[in-house]
Amino acid sequence: MRRIIIAGAGIGGLTAALCMARRDWSVLVVEQAEQFTTAGAGIQLSPNCSRVLHYLGLEQALGAHAFLPQGSQFRHWRNGRVITESPLGDAVAERYGAPYYHMHRGDLLSVLLAAAESHPHIELRTQSPLERIGADQPKSGVRVEVGGRDEVAACLIGADGIHSRVRQSLWGDQQPTFTGNVAWRMLVPTSKLPEGMVRPMSTVWWGPGKHFVHYYVRGGDWVNCVCVVEKTGWQVESWTELGELAELQQDFSGWHPHVTELIDQADATELYKWALFDRPPMAQWGQGRVTLLGDACHPTLPFMAQGAAMAIEDAAVLAGCLAMDADVVRALRSYEDLRRQRTANIQNGSRRNARIFHLSGAAAWLRNRAAGRARHNTMDTLFRYDPMRAVEELQP
């Protein structure tokens, strides 16, 4: 059985391990942290990635934690008028063959981790930072030093996130650009809100220079909120930096009462704030027997809800390419060729949405007029993609 090493035990790394193990690879997943983390907030899993999770046999486990939204809508920041609305729920599942989930990131990680821990072909190690990557060996593969131990595998996958050590070892330091946007995240217990205030859908409130997103997670027991504001003078890129409730309340002063009520009910000790940095699409991800996956190669701004989805798609395509071609180096090149343009489109689309969401005046009026048609076309392009079939298109 051939062996692969994956650096990083996040959503992309664990999904890749399960996809590889399903195709009879022996997988070593190494994580530099002391323990596997299930921290985070809400994420949206659209059909293009939920079909991968179902392919891995996780449908029942996901259903125990997820919320199935009935639709998505965009609303006016002050008067609450619905600008455009799209069905999800049964309509999406029937049209695309897979559901649309809202989940807490920690719940998804727990599901993936449990599946990986129980798989006989997957080994998981914590406190195992990647310390050195050796030169490719034509016969033996790639040699790496992990947590003070030498390991050899057919290839190394860097799924180690936005500050990837694997990417740095391949390409050196790459400095991101601050977007001028700061994001907040919080979870609000549904029990603290007026009954029916939050509808069973993903809702985005568009306003001048800022926007507010909310949706249910954990079966509807909690409301996940993400708030993005254009501002300067604060540029900390960390998901665990606490913010001040008074500042967030001031940022959204004068907004619709539903938005301000959600903010007022936030737990000030669990309110997080981080600066959004942009990184352009990479022309090349890997070298030889080493490549990248997920945020390590295409970190995406949170304006299309596709960051986790792209990492999950990567995992399925990578496993498929390695199954189709015994030449590992060539298979990794095929993987990059299949994924580079789609992930770049998502990066560029998210960057574009960062501008569109925050328009004001006449530009906002024109955006609202065109929103319905543009939204439908974007969703159709995203949701129809099947990562398992994408590999088959490479075959002559």
Helices and strands as residue ranges (DSSP letters): E 3-7, H 11-22, E 26-30, E 42-45, H 47-55, H 59-63, E 71-76, E 82-87, H 89-96, E 101-104, H 105-117, E 122-125, E 130-133, E 142-146, E 149-153, E 155-158, H 165-171, E 177-189, G 190-192, E 201-207, E 210-217, G 218-220, E 222-230, H 245-251, H 257-264, G 268-270, E 272-278, E 290-292, G 294-296, H 307-324, H 328-356, H 361-383, H 387-392
